[in-house]
């Protein structure tokens, strides 16, 4: 399902799912926030699992994973390099990490020492921009959501603006050129809105992904354009300043994340991704279509409808 064809109430959920479903798109957002592929990621986490005093949910919450015995990874890496001396330097590391992970070598639950939070908004472009959330009330709400992440004690926070575009079709590589052109056009149309999103002094990062769609698969597998960084994410200044209230929230947040992740099966792959159920609020594996409670997980409801 293309983002532009998704019903309004599900479009942001689908945008998050399409982003996380593509390692390249994922890397362009989480990489500048200090995370690699060896990470845990939770999508649409209800705050009842985190800080119950705060109403709402966090679109993306993520942090690093590590191996239970780092020496096992080093041994596997050395063996892989010996077996494949002419391979690209990244391949031995990738397969060594995969080998250790599949053998149950990921430390679980992880040590929650670093946490990032991302809020996602999704507009779409047809004849013009729609649902750009550029009114004063929408801008205040976006800034309030980022301030909420800061007060929760995440290490870094960011806003991701996604722009959905109509899918392109044609022969050979023409659809991709057209998709890239459409993505660039809608991005330029939203330029002034993006510049006014956040105040100049904010520590929050800001990314934009104008998703150029191509007929034959959704934006997680086919299309043009990758997320671009408008503003780099800075370290949470409240943590750096030692704000006692934020530090207390951070400790509670870390404990709640550890407990939530610990209730889930130990992953044998990475990134380990999970998604919240809108019916029972519990987290489940990212690719599960249905929760144990019978509710459809997050944006999968869109596919059902």
Secondary structure in CASP SS format (residue, H / E / C, confidence):
PFRMAT SS
TARGET T0000
AUTHOR 0000-0000-0000
METHOD secondary structure of the structure
MODEL  1
X C 1.00
X C 1.00
X H 1.00
X H 1.00
X H 1.00
X C 1.00
X C 1.00
X H 1.00
X H 1.00
X H 1.00
X H 1.00
X H 1.00
X H 1.00
X H 1.00
X H 1.00
X H 1.00
X H 1.00
X H 1.00
X H 1.00
X H 1.00
X C 1.00
X C 1.00
X H 1.00
X H 1.00
X H 1.00
X H 1.00
X H 1.00
X H 1.00
X H 1.00
X H 1.00
X H 1.00
X H 1.00
X H 1.00
X C 1.00
X C 1.00
X C 1.00
X C 1.00
X C 1.00
X E 1.00
X E 1.00
X E 1.00
X E 1.00
X E 1.00
X E 1.00
X E 1.00
X E 1.00
X H 1.00
X H 1.00
X H 1.00
X C 1.00
X C 1.00
X C 1.00
X C 1.00
X C 1.00
X C 1.00
X C 1.00
X E 1.00
X E 1.00
X E 1.00
X E 1.00
X E 1.00
X E 1.00
X E 1.00
X E 1.00
X C 1.00
X C 1.00
X E 1.00
X C 1.00
X C 1.00
X H 1.00
X H 1.00
X H 1.00
X H 1.00
X H 1.00
X H 1.00
X H 1.00
X H 1.00
X H 1.00
X H 1.00
X H 1.00
X H 1.00
X H 1.00
X H 1.00
X C 1.00
X C 1.00
X C 1.00
X C 1.00
X C 1.00
X H 1.00
X H 1.00
X H 1.00
X H 1.00
X H 1.00
X H 1.00
X H 1.00
X H 1.00
X H 1.00
X H 1.00
X H 1.00
X H 1.00
X H 1.00
X H 1.00
X C 1.00
X C 1.00
X C 1.00
X E 1.00
X C 1.00
X C 1.00
X C 1.00
X C 1.00
X C 1.00
X C 1.00
X C 1.00
X C 1.00
X C 1.00
X E 1.00
X E 1.00
X E 1.00
X E 1.00
X E 1.00
X E 1.00
X E 1.00
X E 1.00
X E 1.00
X E 1.00
X C 1.00
X C 1.00
X C 1.00
X E 1.00
X E 1.00
X C 1.00
X C 1.00
X C 1.00
X C 1.00
X C 1.00
X H 1.00
X H 1.00
X H 1.00
X H 1.00
X H 1.00
X H 1.00
X H 1.00
X H 1.00
X H 1.00
X H 1.00
X H 1.00
X H 1.00
X H 1.00
X H 1.00
X H 1.00
X H 1.00
X H 1.00
X C 1.00
X C 1.00
X C 1.00
X E 1.00
X E 1.00
X E 1.00
X E 1.00
X E 1.00
X E 1.00
X E 1.00
X E 1.00
X E 1.00
X E 1.00
X C 1.00
X C 1.00
X E 1.00
X C 1.00
X C 1.00
X C 1.00
X C 1.00
X C 1.00
X H 1.00
X H 1.00
X H 1.00
X H 1.00
X H 1.00
X H 1.00
X H 1.00
X H 1.00
X H 1.00
X H 1.00
X H 1.00
X H 1.00
X H 1.00
X H 1.00
X H 1.00
X H 1.00
X C 1.00
X H 1.00
X H 1.00
X H 1.00
X H 1.00
X H 1.00
X C 1.00
X C 1.00
X C 1.00
X C 1.00
X C 1.00
X C 1.00
X C 1.00
X C 1.00
X C 1.00
X E 1.00
X E 1.00
X E 1.00
X E 1.00
X E 1.00
X E 1.00
X E 1.00
X E 1.00
X C 1.00
X E 1.00
X C 1.00
X C 1.00
X E 1.00
X C 1.00
X C 1.00
X C 1.00
X C 1.00
X C 1.00
X C 1.00
X E 1.00
X C 1.00
X C 1.00
X C 1.00
X E 1.00
X E 1.00
X E 1.00
X E 1.00
X C 1.00
X C 1.00
X C 1.00
X C 1.00
X C 1.00
X H 1.00
X H 1.00
X H 1.00
X H 1.00
X C 1.00
X C 1.00
X C 1.00
X H 1.00
X H 1.00
X H 1.00
X H 1.00
X H 1.00
X H 1.00
X H 1.00
X H 1.00
X H 1.00
X H 1.00
X H 1.00
X H 1.00
X H 1.00
X H 1.00
X H 1.00
X H 1.00
X H 1.00
X H 1.00
X H 1.00
X C 1.00
X C 1.00
X C 1.00
X C 1.00
X C 1.00
X C 1.00
X C 1.00
X C 1.00
X C 1.00
X E 1.00
X E 1.00
X E 1.00
X E 1.00
X E 1.00
X E 1.00
X C 1.00
X C 1.00
X C 1.00
X C 1.00
X C 1.00
X E 1.00
X E 1.00
X E 1.00
X C 1.00
X C 1.00
X C 1.00
X C 1.00
X E 1.00
X C 1.00
X C 1.00
X C 1.00
X C 1.00
X C 1.00
X E 1.00
X E 1.00
X C 1.00
X C 1.00
X H 1.00
X H 1.00
X H 1.00
X H 1.00
X H 1.00
X C 1.00
END
